[in-house]
Amino acid sequence: MTGAEASGDLLVLVAAIVGLGVVSQLLAERFRVPSVLFLIVAGIAIGPEGLGVLTVESFGGSSGLSTIVGLSVAIIVFEGAFHLKVEKIKEAPAAVLRLTTAGAAIALLGTAGAVRVFLGADWDIALLIGALLVATGPTVVTPILKVVPVRDRVAATLETEGIVNDVTAAILAIVLFKAMTVRELTADVYLQLFAERLGTGLLVGVLVAAVVWSVLQYVDISPDDAPRNARLLTLAGAIVAFGTADYVFAEAGVAAAATAGLILGNANLPYEEEIEAFKGDVTLLVLSFVFITLAALLEFDQLFALGLTGLAVVAVIMLVLRPLLVFLSTRGDRFTFRERLFMSAVGPRGIIPASVATLFAIRLQTPAAPTNEAGADLLVGTVFLVIFVTVVLEGGFARQIAERLDVIPMRVLIVGGGRVGRSLAERLEARGENVVIIEEDRAVLEDLRNEGFTARDGDGTDVEVLRGAGAENARTVVAATGDDDANLLVAQLAKSNFDVEKVIARANEPSNAAAFKELGVETISAAESTAWAIDNEIERPALSNWMSELGRSGDVQEIEVTDSALAGERIADVGSELPNGVLIALVSRNGTSEVPTPDVELQRGDHVTLIGRTEAVDEAIERCGKPV
């Protein structure tokens, strides 16, 4: 074959890979599952196990493929680090710190132990696999959260864990890989390798980020098309950081790319939105290219050779290690037991493990590598088996798992994080509601976040702030500030701009309550509510004390009779079917409410108020219908 023919074949092959990658991304968006699944299928289809048009030799042998995959990994890591915003970390609960430290350590050591025990791998390969499989990654977690709208606290924890572990797992795996290629492994050697790679990566990353930031801030980079030049400069910075550090010390480039991305992502760059959009598109192409190209190394024999012992490793990772690290990391935080189960069931592996494992496998198969080919096969086979099983099961069935565990609540927005807003948020969260507080006072905002609330910075009278906090998906908006004018405006915006089902405003001045109601806003008068509470304490102390425990030991919920089996049933018949500890307190029909007699027959559109123990009320709702 002539050079021109080889070049033409490679061009067609690259075009086919890019085309399949884009189609995979579109299918992933259509079916709302991680794109990794479609990319793997596409890669297998054109790889040695499929049509056989893509092999290692397609890119000039292992050396050429190693360089391509190495650069791709650098861009992927840079992109992940660029999105690791300090503000995002502050919004996430304290559980994130434990997940990315102690949790990561449990995942690494536990996975390495399972690989060692079940697959008989040497400790160096076992630890390398363990390091790679620490990463969950935003590219596989984020698509899941798009179709499973869990509470913001849960989503922030899973996304931040994925972003942080993506970067740290790559760096840790790079250091371990370099250490395993050194024949004399001592503590001094490990420390030296770690210091050299990480130190070089940090230094080069900081220098490159400083240069890119300085140019964007102080140099006129073509006024005619500054956004484009800013995008290209940032992308070049990622590649230069990787190449320079890797030239100084092999395997130090990933740390440099991560450092540069982290600094630039938090440096308030000009044209930051354009840069993020551009990098996102480039990264999607790179991800597609890497995953499909991985088929050049992935062979079914590698997966089948693992047998039942390979599935045992997957089972340990999914069913033992993941729940263990989640439950240990989320102790003491505001997560319900069911949310912890859901987080335990959502830990799919994806981009970083696959791409870095392939890079290592290529280098392990070179003649100069001191490790035999069996180590490379075990590395690729184990990593891809875990990726495939976790993406299919945890990604494909995430929605069903969430629905089964009932962790998809409707969102409640509270504008104002003062004493009233905070107290209301605490009570609602105790019932499992997805509460987001909007607060513009930075000191109050920090206190709210320190106490574990999901709080957003901004003025609640701003439409964009409301939209950013999720008003479009909110079931309830509560205006609870100390300013009646602001509360009225928030209520009107929620109704007119977002068509929120229930909008409630706090009236601080009793004289404003009537005006609010005339404008169609459900209003709670602070003075009347206080008087009502005091009256209850005087005349009905037992009821008052019980009401203060709502959402904890007792609960009151209202359900609507639609097409369920309740329509046409008598109260006596319905009551006998409810769990012990639940009573039907009220039936509301045509604007009037009354305590029903046993012979009252329920009709479509009736609202039934249930009162009783929290667990019993929840069980009754599951039988009868959703709360209003």
N, C-alpha and C positions, 0 to 999 in steps of 0.2 A: 504493500500500500504506500503511495507517495505521501509526502508531507502535506500537499494540498488536500488529498483525499482524507487524511487523518484529521486535518483541521476542519474540513467540512463536516465530517461525521461528529466531531466534538461540538461544533456549533449547533447542529441539529439536536444533539443530545441535551445540551444546556437549555435550548429553547423548549424542548419537551419537558424537562424538569421544572422549569419556571412555569410553563403552562399548567402542568399537573398540580403544582403548588398553589397557584391561584384558584384553580377549580376546587381543590381541597378546602381552601379557606372559605370559598363561597358555600360549599356544602356544609361546612361547620356552622356558618352563620344561619343557614337555612334550617338545619336540624337542631341548632342550639346545643352542640356538644363540642368538646375540645377538638381542635383541628388535628391534633397529634394522631388521632385514630385514622383519619382519612389519608394523612401523609404517609403513615406506615403502610397502609394498604397500597397506595400508589407506588411506593418504593419497592414493595415486594413484587408488584405487577411487572415492573420493568427490570428488576434485579435478576440475579442468577437463578432464583427459585421461580421466576415468572418467564418473561420473554427473553431474558438474558442479554438485553442490549446495554446494561449498565454493569460494569465491573471495575475493580481497582485499576486495571490497565487502561480504562477509558480516560483517566486523567494523568497518564504518564507514569503509572506505578504508585507505590505507597508514599513516596516522597512528595509528589505533586498533590495527592489527595490530602496528605497531612497538613500541607501549607494552607490549602483551601479551607479545610475544616477548622484549623487553628484560627485563621482570620475570622471565620464565621462565628466561632465561639467568643472571640473578643468583642465583636459587634453585639452579640446577644447579651453578654454580661454587661457591657457598657449601657445598653438600653435598659436592662433591669436596674442597674445602679442609678441611672439618671432619674428613674421614677421613684426612687427611695427618698421621699421628701421627709424632712425633719418634722414638718407640721403633721404629716400623715401618721408618723410614729407617735406623736403626742396625742393624737385623737384615739389611737388604739389603746386598749386596756393594758394593764400591767402584765397580763398573761402573755403578751407578745414577747416580752423580754425573757420570760421563763421558757417559752416555746423555742426561741432561737438560741438559747444557751443550754440549759439543762435538758430540754426536750431534744435538741439536736444531738447532744452527747448520748442520750438514751438510744436514739435512732441509729447513730453511728455504731456504737458498741454492740447493741442488740442485733443489728443486721449483720455485722461482721461475725458475731458469735454464731448466728443461724447459718450463715454461709460456710463457716468452718465446720460446724457439727454435721449439717445435712449434706453438704457437697464435698467435704473433705478438702477444701481449698487451703493453700498456705495462708499464713496470717497476713502477708503483705497484700495478696490479692483480695482477701476477705475484708481487710480494713479499707482498701481502695473502693471496693463495691459499697461498703457501708458509708463511706464519705459521700459518694455520688448520690446514693439513695436518700440522703438527708433532705435533698431539695424537693419541694413540691412544685413551686414555680407559679407565677401569675398567669402564664400563658395557658395553663391547664385549669387553674382554679377560677380565674375571672370568668370564662365562659359558663362555668357551672353556676356562679353567683348571679349571672344575668337571667337565668331561668329559675333560680331558687332565691327569691327576695327575702332572705332571713333578716333578723334584726341587724342594724348597722354595726353593733358591737361584734357580732359573730363574723360578719363580712369583713370588717376592718382587721380583725385578728387573723383570719385565714389569708387575706390578701397580703398583709404586711409580713406574715410568717413566710409566705411564698417568695416575696421579693428579697427579704434578707437572706433566707436560706439558699436561694438561687446563687447569690454572690459568694457567701461564705463557703458553701459546699464546693463550688468550683475552685476557690483558692485552696481550701484544705486538701482537696483531691490532687491538685497540682503538686503540692508539697509532698504528699504521701507518694505520689508517682515517682517524683525525683528521688525520694529516699529509697524506694524499692529497687531502683536501678543502680544503687551504690552497694557494692558487695559487703563492705564492713559497716554494719548497722549498729551504731552505738548512740547513747544519749547525746554525746557531743556532736555527732554527725547530724542527727535530727535537728538539734538546736541550730547548728550552723546553716543547714539547708533552709530551715524555716526563716531564719533571720535574713539570709541572702535574698531569697525570693520575695519575701514579703517586704523587706526593707527597700529593695530595688524597685519593686512595684509601687510602693507608696511614694518614693522619691520621684520617680519618673512620672507617675500619675499627677502628683501635685504640680510639677514643673509644666507639664503639658497643659493642665487645666488653667494654670496661671497665664500661660501664653495665649491660649484661646480666649480667656475672659478679657485679658488686656486688649487684644486686637478688637474684639467685639465692642468693648467699652470706649476705646480711645482712638481707633483708627477708622477713617471714612472708607468703608468697604463697598464702594460703588453705590451711590445714592439711587441709581436707576434700578438696581435689583439687589438691595441689601439683604432681604430675607433669604433669597436663594443662596447668596454667598455665606450667610451665617449658617445655613444648614450644611453646606459643603464643608465649611471650616470645622464645624463640630464633628462631622463624620470623619474627616481627616484626622482630627485630634484623637479619636478613638483608635484608629488604625496605627497612627504614629506612636502613641503610647504603648500599644501592644508590641509593635515591631521593635522599638528601641529597647524596652525592658527585656524582651525575649532574646535580643542579640547580646545583651550584657550577661544575663543568666537564663539559660534555657528554662522554660516553664514559669518565668516571672511576669510574662506579658499579661496574663489574666488579671493578676493583682493590680497592674498599672491601669488597665482598661476600667476595672471596677472603681479604682480610686478617682480617676479622671471623671467618670460618669457621676459618681456621688457628689463630687465638688461642684461640677457644672450644673447638675440638676438642682442644686440648692443655692445657686449664685445669682438668681434673678436676672438671667441673661436677656438681652434684647431679642425680640422675635422668638420668645421661648415657645409659644404655641405652634408657630410654623416649624420650629426645630423638632418639637415632639411629634408632630404629624408626619414630617418627613422621615424621621428615624423610625417611627412605627411602621411605615410602608416598607422601608429598606429592611427592617428586621423581619417582617413577614416574608419577604422574598428570601432572605438568608435562612430563616427557619425552614421554609419549604425546601430550599436547595439542600440544606444539611440533612434533613430527615429523609428525603427521597434518596439522596446519595448514600445514606447509611445502608441501603439495600446491597451495596457492593460488598459489605462484610457480613450482613445478616443472612444466615442459612438456617433452614428448618432443622438441620441436624444438630445445630448448636442448642436449639430449644428442646428438641426431643431427647437429646443426650442428658438433659437435666432430670427428666422423668418425674416421678412422684416426689422425689426429694426437692426438686426445684419448686414445685407447687407448695411443698411444706415451708420453704423459705418465704414464699409470697404470703402464705397464711399467717406466719409469725409476724411479718411486717404489718399486714392489714389488721389482724384480729387480736394481736397481743401488744406489739410495740406502740402502734399508733394510739389505741385507747389509753395505754399506760401513760404515755407522755402528755396526752391531752388532759386527762383527769388530774395528773400531778401539776401541770402548768396552770390550769384554770381554777385551782382551789382558792377559795376566798373571794373570787370575782363574782360579778353579777350574771353568771351564766346558769341557766336552768339545767337540770339533769338531762333533759331531752336534747338541749342544745349541745351539751358535751358529747352526747352520743352521736349527734349529727356531725360535729367537728371530727370525731373519731372515724367516721365513715367517709370523710372527704380529705383524702391525702394522696391524690393521684400524682404520679411522677411523670416527667415529660422532657422538656427541651434540654436542660443542662445535663442531666444524667446521660441521655442518649448521645448528645453531641460530644461531650467530653470523653465518654466511654469509647466512642468510635475513634477519637483522636488518640487515646491511649492504645487501643487495640492495633491501630496502624503502626504505631511506634514500637510496640512490643513484638510485632511480626518482622521488624527489620533485622537483618543479619547481625547488626551490632548490639542488639538488645540482649541482655543476659537472661531474660525470661523466655521460656519456650512458648510455642504457639498455643499450647493447651490453656495457658493462663489467659491469653487474649480471647480464646473461644469462650471460656468460662465467664470472663468479664462481660462480653457482649451478650451472651445468651442469658445470663442472670438479669442484667439491667433491662434488657428488652422484654423479658418475660414479666418482670415486675411492672414495667410501663404498660404493657398491653393489658394485663389483667386489671390493674388499678384504673386505667382510663376507661375500659369497657364497663367494669362493674360500678366503680365509684362515680365516674363521669356520666355514663349512660343511664344510671338509675338514681342519680342524685335527687331528682325531683320527686320520684316515688318514695325515696327514703325520707325526705323532708316532710312530705305529706303524711306518711305513716307516723312519723314522730311528732307531727303537728308543730313544726317550728317555723311556719310562714305566717307571721302575724301581720295585721294591717298596721300601717305607720300612723303614729300620732305625733304631730308637731306642736310643741309648746314654745310660744314666743315670749321670752322673759324668763330668766333663770334665777329670779329672786326667791324669797322664802315660799311664796305661793307656787311658783312654777316648779321649784325643786321638790316640794312636798308632794305635789300632784304627780310628778315624774316618778318619784319613789313608789307611790302607791300603784301606778299603772304598771311599772316594771315588775312589781311583786306579782302581778297577775299575768306576766308574760307578754305584755304589749311591747311593740317596737317603738320606743320613744326617742325623739330627737329634739333637743332644746336649742333654740336660737338665742344667742346672747351677744351683745356688742361690747359690754364692759370686760376688758381683758382680765382684770383681777377675778371677777366672778366666773368668767369662762375657765380660767385655770383651776379654780376651786372645784367647779363642776367636773372637769376632766379628772382631777385628782381623786374625786369621790367615785369615779367609775361611770359617770353619765356620758352618753354620746351627745356632745355639744358642738355646735357650729358657730363660728365667728361671723357676725354681721348684723345689719339692721333689718329686723323682721318686716318693716314697711317697704322694703325693696323687693320688687317682684323677682329679680334674679337671685336674691338670697333665698327667698322662699322656694324657688325652683331648684336651686342647688341642694337644699335640704330635703328635697323629695316631696314637695307639695302636690305634684302631679299624681303621686301614688298614695297620698294620705287619705285615710278614712276620716280623721278628725284633726281640726286645727283649733288650738286654744290660745287666745290672746290674753296673756297673764301679766302684762307689764304694769307698772304703777302709773302709767300715762293713759288716760281714757281716750284721748285723741288717737294715740298710736294703736290702741286696742281696736278702736272702731275701724281704722284704716286697714289693719291686718285682716279683720273679719271680712270687710268688703272685698279686698283683693283675693282672699281665699275663695269666696263665693263666685266672684265675677271672672277671675282669671283661671282658676283651677277646678271649679265646680266640685268643691269638697263636700262630701256627704253631710258632715256635721261640723258646724263652726260655732264656737262658744267664746264670748268675750267677757272679760272681767270689768265690772263697773266699780271704780274706786269711790266715786261720788254718787250717793243714792239718787240724786236728782237726774243723773245721766241714764239711769237704768231704763226709764220709760222711753226716752228718746232712742236708745239703742234698739229696743223691742219694736218701736214703730218703723224702724228701718229694716226689720226682718232679721235682726241678729239675736240669736239666743244669748241671754245675758244672765250673769250671776253677779248680784250685788254683794260686795264685800261686807257692807254693814248688815244687810239682811241675813247673809249666811252666818255671820258671827252670832247674831241674835238668835237665829234658829238653833245653832249648836248649843248655845247657853241654855235655851229653853229645854232642849232635849236632855241636857245634863241635869236640869232641875226636875223635870216631870217624868222623864223616861231614862234614868241613869243606866239601867241594864242594856237597853237598846242602844244608847249612845256609846257605851263601852264596846258593844259588839260591832257597831258600825265602824268604829275606829280601827278594827282589826280586819276590815274587808280586804280580801285578796290574800290574807294570811290563814287564819283559822276558819273564817267564814266568808261567804261571797253572795252577792245578789247579781243576777244576770237576767237580761230580757231577750227573748227569742220571738221571732215572727212565725206565725203559722202560714205556710205557703201551700205547696202541693204534697206536703209530707203526710204521714199517716195520722197526724194530729187532727187534721180537718175532719169534722163530723164526729169526733170523739167527745164523750162526756168527761168532765173534770174528774169524777169518781173513777172512771176507767183509766184515764191517763195517770192519775195520782198513784194508783195501785201498781203501775208498771215502772215508776221512777225508783231510783236507788234509795236506800234508807238514808235519812238525813237531809232530804230535799222536800220542800213544800211549794205548792203553787200559791203565791201570795196575792197576785193581782192578774186580772185580765182586762186589757185595754182595747176598746172597740169604738170607732167613730168619735174619737176625741175624749171619751169618758173612761174612767178606770174604776173598777170595783173588786171587792173581795168576792170571788165566785162561790156559788153554792155547788154541791156535788152534781146537780142536774144540768148545770150550764154546759151547752154544747159549743165547742170551739168551731170557729169559721175561718176561712182564708182571710188573711190580713190582720187577724187578731195578734196583739202583742201579749205574751205570757211572761210574767215576772217570776223567776225561780229564786228561792232563798234557802240557804242551808250551808252545810260544811263545804269548804272549797273543793275537795276532791269529789264529793258527791255531786255538786253542781256541775263540775266539768264533765263527769260521766253522763249526767242527764242531758247536757248540751250535745254530747256526741251521739246520743240516741235520738234526740228530738230535732236538732237543727243548729244552725250557727247563731251566735248572739247578734243582736241588732247593732 
